[in-house]
Structure formats: structure tokens, C-alpha cells
């Protein structure tokens, strides 16, 4: 499976990211609204474990299958392999990318969070299909988020690896996303921008519209 690089909108969601809303209802609304990728990121205080996590993951996976959207699991490689997820996304502090590639095989998507040209080079060598870069702006969705990095490193990685899909993440909204597209990303990943939107479909449409100027071709 190849990572779509056509101005993709990539939703990241865990069971605790949607506030008082049902996370499955949020995911379904986002899928109906036109997201192109979904990543289950179940981490932090109150994260689901064991049978509850398995059930939630399967429910998310079924919704994604119904809408033809890749279902990607963050970090939990064993779970991803158990349920046949479409891919895995890992960070620099997770398992080694080369090892994860061997575990999931060649046909699954492998995403790796990177912060520099050097880390991107290593990810490519280890078999990554795409890289995630951020946080670009300040974000409240991740307790372990690093300081905002802007788009400078994204521009450097895009220049060095023009065919490598880059996913920008961190505090992205319709109002600031244009400069992220212009930096050279293939996709923008969001959490609260969608999960906290009054109208999820309208928000996704606004994110899609923002790519028309400066989107990476």
C-alpha cells in the first residue's frame, strides 16, 4: 500500500480525544466528511487496554473499511498485526523502524515521526512509506509534544526527499494550514481541529480548501 500524497487530511484519534462526544461518532462523521487517513493513537491517562482496546480498535477499523480509508495504528505493533491494520506509525522513542517493517511486512504502511533530514534519511532507509513532522504550531492534544518547530525542517526534508510523503502535524487549523502546504507536505494531520469542531464536515472542507494554493504536487 502506498501513502496517498494528494493533499490528504489525516485524522488522529484515541478514545479520550473527543471530549464528551462518542469517539466512534466523531470518526464516522470525519470519514463521511472526507478524511483520507485515520490513525488510532491510544495513549495517555485513561487509555484503553486489553479487551476494551481490542474492541475499540476493531470498531474503528470497521468504520474505516466501510469508507475505504486506511486504518493505521500508532506504536502498538502487536495489536496492528493481530487485527490486520493497514499500517503502523511509530515515533523516535518507539521500536526501531527497520524492525517494525519486518514485523508488518512490505505491503503495510509504515509511518515514522522525524524532526530532521538525518532522521528522515534513516526512516527512508528503514522502509518508511511516509514521515510525520511537527509540532508545527503549539498543540494541546499531546501531553508529550515538543516545542513548536515551524516549517523550516519540513522544507529541508522536502527539498532533500522530493518524492517522500510528509505529514505535517501540531496545532494545524484551516486558518494556518496554507503555510504548511506551501512548506512541502503531502498531508496535514489533526486531532482537536476536527474532534472539537462544531461541524466536522465543514471543518474538513475548510482544511481541504486550504491546500489549493501551495499544495505539494
Order of alpha helices (4+ residues) and beta strands (2+ residues): beta-alpha-beta-alpha-beta-alpha-beta-alpha-beta-alpha-beta-alpha-beta-alpha-beta-alpha-alpha
